[in-house]
Amino acid sequence: MKNTIEEIFKEKVLCIFYGGSHAYGLASEKSDKDVMVIIDDNKPLRHYIYFNDLTKERIECFIVGRSYFKKVHSFDDDTNDFVVAHADNILGLKFHNTLIYIDESYKNEFNQIVCEDWSLKLAKFLHRFVSFYKLTIQYDAPNYKKHYHVYRIRAMLDNLDLTGSFDLTYVEPYKTIMTVFKDHYRFIPSKHKEINEILDYIKDYANRLEEKK
């Protein structure tokens, strides 16, 4: 995969790590494989499907330049809301060993980003998360699989209140709700009202964090 991406995008691959369910510790046998790829340029998000002819494995690659990756994790306004809304996938690097590849020359820069204190920037992240997911709420549409992330963040905030740590720990009842929704979203009644209410809660939570500063 690394060599293929370098050949197509004409830039050095600096880092590859799992995104999606594998990053968040929620993968099942049916889960797609998503990876984040950081390459040595300044460009924003690009998308590429890698298919391994030998294993018949399909991997969805989200490719960003190194400077853009840094901007994403400072929640710069000039970044894609979709990427920022899932920027906490780097927490999986600490908890689930999701790193696939890293170039030696990039380790220090990457580790500085991974080890940043989320408590100092959590309010910004939550606002961007809400901004993205509010746009996905359509009351006349079927349930949208990615809305399980709304339950996921709600569970993580409850754990933050309990332990003081923002990490990939999912507390009840949202852990069960999230898992059921993720696996059966096509077959359950619309959850758009409930999801919208949780997004309002997350926004209020971010506002409270800002008031404490």
WOCOR-V673296 format. One record per pair of residues at least 12 apart in sequence whose ideal C-beta (glycine too) atoms are under 6 Angstrom apart, sorted by sequence separation. I is the first residue (numbers start at 0). J is the second residue. D is the distance in whole Angstrom. If there is no record, write none. Layout:
BEGIN
I_J_D, I_J_D
END
This chain:
BEGIN
71_83_6, 158_170_5, 47_60_4, 157_170_5, 19_33_4, 72_86_6, 18_33_4, 71_86_6, 154_169_4, 154_170_5, 17_34_6, 18_35_5, 45_62_4, 132_149_6, 15_34_6, 16_35_5, 44_63_6, 154_173_4, 153_173_5, 154_174_6, 15_36_5, 92_113_5, 42_64_5, 14_37_4, 41_64_5, 150_173_5, 13_37_5, 34_58_6, 36_60_5, 40_64_4, 43_67_5, 89_113_5, 41_66_5, 12_38_6, 13_39_6, 32_58_5, 33_59_5, 34_60_5, 35_61_5, 36_62_4, 39_65_6, 150_176_5, 151_177_5, 150_177_4, 10_38_4, 11_39_4, 37_65_6, 10_39_5, 8_38_6, 10_40_5, 147_177_5, 37_68_5, 4_36_6, 147_180_5, 147_181_4, 44_79_5, 44_82_5, 72_112_5, 144_184_5, 142_184_4, 83_127_4, 84_128_5, 121_165_6, 153_197_5, 149_194_5, 84_131_4, 117_165_5, 142_190_6, 146_194_5, 149_197_5, 156_204_6, 0_49_5, 74_123_4, 80_130_6, 80_131_4, 13_65_6, 74_127_6, 138_191_5, 136_191_6, 136_195_5, 133_198_6, 22_88_4, 132_198_6, 22_91_4, 129_198_5, 18_88_5, 24_95_5, 129_201_5, 94_167_5, 129_202_5, 22_97_5, 90_166_6, 125_201_5, 90_167_5, 126_205_5, 17_97_4, 125_205_4, 16_97_5, 16_98_5, 16_99_6, 122_205_4, 15_99_4, 15_100_4, 122_208_4, 14_101_5, 122_209_5, 13_102_5, 14_105_6, 13_105_4, 14_109_6, 24_167_5, 23_167_6
END
